[in-house]
Amino acid sequence: MSNRAISTELIELGERIRKRRQEMKLSQESFAEKAGISVNTVSRIEGGQGRFF
């Protein structure tokens, strides 16, 4: 799989997570707390960045 395909998949995943978080009316802060991750990590995931941890 090419880097471009991986990048596209990460962007799409981040968009799906953001959409679901917003449907649940959660801020990034409250989502991060429930998930046990940092707000920065949530932001990076939703932004489609490859390295989350």
LUMLOMAR-625582 format. One record per residue (C-alpha): residue number from 1; residue in one letter; chain; x, y, z. Coordinates in pm, whole numbers, always signed. Example, Ala and Ser with C-alpha at 12.3 -4.5 7.8 and 13.67 -1.06 7.14 Angstrom:
<pts>
<pt pos="1" code="A" unit="A" u="+1230" v="-450" w="+780"/>
<pt pos="2" code="S" unit="A" u="+1367" v="-106" w="+714"/>
</pts>
This chain:
<pts>
<pt pos="1" code="M" unit="A" u="+0" v="+0" w="+0"/>
<pt pos="2" code="S" unit="A" u="+140" v="+338" w="-94"/>
<pt pos="3" code="N" unit="A" u="+194" v="+623" w="+148"/>
<pt pos="4" code="R" unit="A" u="-71" v="+823" w="-37"/>
<pt pos="5" code="A" unit="A" u="-331" v="+548" w="+20"/>
<pt pos="6" code="I" unit="A" u="-241" v="+524" w="+387"/>
<pt pos="7" code="S" unit="A" u="-261" v="+901" w="+421"/>
<pt pos="8" code="T" unit="A" u="-604" v="+910" w="+257"/>
<pt pos="9" code="E" unit="A" u="-728" v="+634" w="+484"/>
<pt pos="10" code="L" unit="A" u="-602" v="+816" w="+794"/>
<pt pos="11" code="I" unit="A" u="-773" v="+1137" w="+684"/>
<pt pos="12" code="E" unit="A" u="-1101" v="+952" w="+623"/>
<pt pos="13" code="L" unit="A" u="-1075" v="+777" w="+960"/>
<pt pos="14" code="G" unit="A" u="-1012" v="+1107" w="+1135"/>
<pt pos="15" code="E" unit="A" u="-1313" v="+1263" w="+964"/>
<pt pos="16" code="R" unit="A" u="-1535" v="+972" w="+1072"/>
<pt pos="17" code="I" unit="A" u="-1414" v="+999" w="+1431"/>
<pt pos="18" code="R" unit="A" u="-1471" v="+1378" w="+1434"/>
<pt pos="19" code="K" unit="A" u="-1819" v="+1340" w="+1288"/>
<pt pos="20" code="R" unit="A" u="-1917" v="+1077" w="+1546"/>
<pt pos="21" code="R" unit="A" u="-1768" v="+1281" w="+1833"/>
<pt pos="22" code="Q" unit="A" u="-1970" v="+1582" w="+1722"/>
<pt pos="23" code="E" unit="A" u="-2287" v="+1373" w="+1687"/>
<pt pos="24" code="M" unit="A" u="-2236" v="+1269" w="+2047"/>
<pt pos="25" code="K" unit="A" u="-2194" v="+1639" w="+2137"/>
<pt pos="26" code="L" unit="A" u="-1851" v="+1581" w="+2289"/>
<pt pos="27" code="S" unit="A" u="-1571" v="+1835" w="+2285"/>
<pt pos="28" code="Q" unit="A" u="-1225" v="+1714" w="+2200"/>
<pt pos="29" code="E" unit="A" u="-1142" v="+1758" w="+2567"/>
<pt pos="30" code="S" unit="A" u="-1427" v="+1540" w="+2695"/>
<pt pos="31" code="F" unit="A" u="-1366" v="+1281" w="+2423"/>
<pt pos="32" code="A" unit="A" u="-997" v="+1265" w="+2513"/>
<pt pos="33" code="E" unit="A" u="-1080" v="+1219" w="+2881"/>
<pt pos="34" code="K" unit="A" u="-1324" v="+934" w="+2807"/>
<pt pos="35" code="A" unit="A" u="-1074" v="+769" w="+2569"/>
<pt pos="36" code="G" unit="A" u="-783" v="+809" w="+2810"/>
<pt pos="37" code="I" unit="A" u="-573" v="+1004" w="+2561"/>
<pt pos="38" code="S" unit="A" u="-453" v="+1362" w="+2532"/>
<pt pos="39" code="V" unit="A" u="-643" v="+1636" w="+2354"/>
<pt pos="40" code="N" unit="A" u="-339" v="+1673" w="+2129"/>
<pt pos="41" code="T" unit="A" u="-376" v="+1308" w="+2026"/>
<pt pos="42" code="V" unit="A" u="-746" v="+1356" w="+1946"/>
<pt pos="43" code="S" unit="A" u="-657" v="+1658" w="+1736"/>
<pt pos="44" code="R" unit="A" u="-389" v="+1466" w="+1548"/>
<pt pos="45" code="I" unit="A" u="-618" v="+1169" w="+1485"/>
<pt pos="46" code="E" unit="A" u="-897" v="+1391" w="+1357"/>
<pt pos="47" code="G" unit="A" u="-645" v="+1574" w="+1141"/>
<pt pos="48" code="G" unit="A" u="-536" v="+1248" w="+980"/>
<pt pos="49" code="Q" unit="A" u="-180" v="+1263" w="+1105"/>
<pt pos="50" code="G" unit="A" u="-5" v="+928" w="+1103"/>
<pt pos="51" code="R" unit="A" u="+173" v="+918" w="+1437"/>
<pt pos="52" code="F" unit="A" u="-67" v="+932" w="+1725"/>
<pt pos="53" code="F" unit="A" u="+145" v="+823" w="+2020"/>
</pts>
